[in-house]
Amino acid sequence: MDNLDKFYSLKGHFQVIVKDIVTGKEWVHFEDKNTITYIAKRCAVRMFGGDNIALRYIQKMKFTDSGYDYVNSGIYPTNENSVLGPVLYSVNSLGVAYVDDFLVTNTSKVIFTAVMLTTQGNGPGSQNYSQAGLFTVDETLQDGGLYNSGLFAIKNFAPVVKNSNLQLTFNWSIIV
């Protein structure tokens, strides 16, 4: 890998912000780099080649409680072949912001934001979340005859217990 290959790679950053509407307090629950999947790399190559780009853009975030090992009290590791656990909640309408500050900070990125309002994602009173996935396409898409989940990036994090007093904001940056 030469210096340019190392310089121009997909990276990501993931953040969970919790806001308690009763107390008015807001805090960052979790913040870290994320794992970019092999599907993301395939999507980028196909995007550059103009191959079916309409089905390749990032469309949604999904949330599970499969990212934390409750027995051993630790966050499960992820790699580019990681998969998302059974989906508990999905946000299909993402806020999108572009930051192109390449000349100043050598960064070009897109930030996806999903907000889980106080009335959403509470399960039967409360619900734990410890894993999030950023998706490009619907899971039913057949890609070259193969099943394609569309999982672009994944992050496991310390569990947050969602209830009707809390609003969760998930900020996910993809950096080139």
C-alpha positions in Angstrom: 0.0 0.0 0.0 1.5 3.3 -1.0 0.9 6.6 0.9 -2.0 7.6 -1.3 -3.9 4.3 -0.7 -3.3 4.8 3.1 -4.4 8.4 2.9 -7.6 7.8 0.9 -9.5 5.2 2.9 -13.0 5.0 4.3 -13.1 5.7 8.0 -16.0 6.3 10.3 -16.9 7.9 13.6 -20.0 7.0 15.8 -21.6 9.0 18.6 -24.7 8.4 20.8 -26.1 11.5 22.6 -28.7 11.0 25.3 -31.2 13.7 26.3 -33.3 13.3 29.4 -36.5 15.4 28.8 -37.4 15.4 32.5 -34.2 16.9 33.8 -33.1 18.6 30.6 -29.7 17.1 30.8 -27.9 16.0 27.7 -24.7 13.9 27.5 -22.5 11.9 25.2 -23.2 8.3 26.1 -20.6 6.7 23.7 -18.2 7.9 21.0 -15.7 6.0 19.0 -14.5 4.9 15.6 -16.7 2.4 13.8 -16.0 -0.6 11.6 -16.5 -0.2 7.8 -17.7 -3.5 6.3 -16.5 -5.2 3.1 -19.9 -4.2 1.6 -19.0 -0.5 2.0 -15.9 -1.0 -0.1 -17.9 -2.8 -2.8 -20.5 0.0 -2.8 -17.7 2.6 -3.2 -16.2 0.8 -6.2 -19.6 0.4 -7.8 -20.5 4.0 -7.2 -17.3 5.1 -8.9 -18.1 2.9 -11.8 -21.8 4.1 -12.0 -23.2 0.6 -11.4 -26.7 0.9 -10.1 -25.9 3.8 -7.9 -29.5 4.5 -7.0 -29.6 1.4 -4.8 -26.2 2.0 -3.2 -26.6 5.2 -1.2 -26.9 5.0 2.6 -30.6 5.0 3.6 -31.1 3.9 7.2 -29.8 3.0 10.6 -30.9 0.0 12.5 -30.5 -0.8 16.2 -30.2 -4.0 18.3 -29.0 -5.2 21.6 -26.4 -7.6 20.2 -23.3 -5.6 20.7 -22.6 -6.1 24.4 -21.6 -9.2 26.3 -23.7 -9.0 29.5 -22.1 -12.1 31.0 -18.5 -10.8 30.8 -19.4 -7.1 30.9 -17.7 -6.0 27.7 -18.4 -4.7 24.2 -18.1 -7.4 21.5 -15.4 -6.6 18.9 -16.3 -6.0 15.3 -14.5 -6.5 12.0 -15.4 -5.9 8.3 -17.4 -9.2 8.2 -19.5 -8.4 11.3 -23.3 -8.7 11.1 -26.1 -6.9 12.9 -28.2 -8.9 15.4 -32.0 -9.1 15.4 -33.3 -5.6 14.6 -35.3 -3.9 17.5 -35.7 -0.5 15.9 -35.0 1.1 12.5 -34.8 4.8 11.4 -35.5 5.0 7.7 -35.2 8.8 7.3 -31.7 10.1 8.1 -30.5 13.6 8.4 -27.5 14.2 6.1 -24.8 16.9 6.4 -21.8 17.2 4.2 -18.5 18.6 5.5 -15.9 19.3 2.8 -13.0 20.9 4.6 -10.3 19.1 2.7 -8.1 22.1 2.1 -8.0 23.0 5.8 -8.1 19.7 7.7 -7.6 17.0 4.9 -11.1 15.8 5.6 -14.2 15.3 3.5 -17.1 13.6 5.2 -20.8 13.0 5.4 -22.6 12.9 8.7 -25.8 10.8 9.1 -28.1 11.6 12.0 -30.9 9.4 13.3 -33.1 10.6 16.2 -35.1 8.2 18.4 -37.7 10.4 20.0 -39.1 9.9 23.5 -42.1 8.0 22.0 -40.0 5.7 19.8 -38.0 2.5 20.4 -39.1 2.0 24.0 -40.2 -1.6 23.7 -42.6 -2.7 26.4 -41.6 0.2 28.7 -37.9 0.3 28.1 -35.4 -1.2 25.6 -31.6 -1.8 25.7 -29.6 -0.8 22.7 -25.9 -1.8 22.2 -25.4 -2.1 18.5 -26.1 0.0 15.4 -25.8 -0.5 11.7 -25.7 1.9 8.8 -27.3 0.4 5.7 -27.2 1.2 2.0 -30.0 -1.0 0.6 -33.0 -3.0 1.7 -32.1 -6.5 2.9 -34.2 -8.1 0.2 -32.0 -6.8 -2.7 -30.4 -9.6 -4.7 -26.9 -8.5 -5.8 -25.5 -10.5 -8.6 -27.6 -13.4 -7.4 -26.3 -13.2 -3.9 -28.2 -12.1 -0.8 -26.9 -8.6 0.2 -27.6 -7.2 3.6 -26.4 -3.7 2.7 -24.6 -3.2 6.0 -22.2 -0.4 5.3 -20.8 0.2 8.8 -21.4 -1.3 12.2 -20.7 -0.3 15.8 -21.1 -2.1 19.1 -21.3 0.2 22.2 -22.0 0.2 25.9 -25.7 -0.4 26.4 -28.1 2.5 26.8 -31.6 1.9 28.3 -34.1 3.7 26.2 -37.4 4.8 27.8 -40.1 7.5 27.3 -38.0 10.0 29.2 -35.0 9.8 26.8 -34.3 10.9 23.3 -31.4 9.3 21.6 -29.4 11.0 18.8 -27.0 8.9 16.7 -24.4 10.8 14.7 -22.5 8.7 12.2 -19.7 10.2 10.1 -18.1 8.5 7.1 -14.7 10.2 6.4 -12.7 10.0 3.2 
